[in-house]
């Protein structure tokens, strides 16, 4: 697999990055097997976060003995200096290391500037050798541009896939111009993209983009390992991508979860995209009693719009919930047929 330089960090990494959010859903033994297989296959960049429950611990247990052969990236969503240091120290302990190659602000509510206490804490951590490079992750395009233009960040992590539009493409180009490493989260569209080959080939076009594939199954890992620099966009893959874009449109939930928790207990990231889920994946598993009960909870929505305020894509979530609930029940009753 090709290697790439991650912006001004000058880290030379395998162009297949490992996104370690999903392994929090697997047990320790399975996670260690997946991570060691990834390492043995040459993957050397692992991205996790303090927020991802036991993901950091699993990385530490699986890869602690090969620490000097890999690059570890983590994140903190802290917005106070005290929480920042607590998160960082916990991450280091969990991953069995005394430094991180990259530490990122994790989708916080502002873009820290040089004179902010939080950014000064980052610099202090770097001076102490606890981190080597400073990055930021966000879902908000305005924060992304602000981070790039500030010159304070060596990497930007942002959602990017073949479902992305001109704004995101402009962001990738801008990162290249400013020598900011672009780390692509949600390269599979938050789980809505089924064609991993098309996704890989699309992102493979960009020399400055490092995808971090969210992997929780060995078969998923093996899929990505089967692709290489020769996996390019063919006419057939381009047609598949265009069909996906047409099917999904623009007003769809990416499942990022930043709208939650809902004060009424609604599982927004599931319910607001159920119509897509039951059409892009086997329908029957989502017609069970448990899912029906989850969908019924959407009726508890009081339209407080707290979710809309937190949605980085500015979706009208209450309306999406109504549309998805109606469609789900039409499918459940047989009124709407899915082929």
Order of alpha helices (4+ residues) and beta strands (2+ residues): beta-beta-beta-alpha-beta-alpha-beta-alpha-beta-alpha-beta-alpha-beta-alpha-beta-alpha-beta-alpha-alpha-alpha-alpha-alpha-alpha-alpha
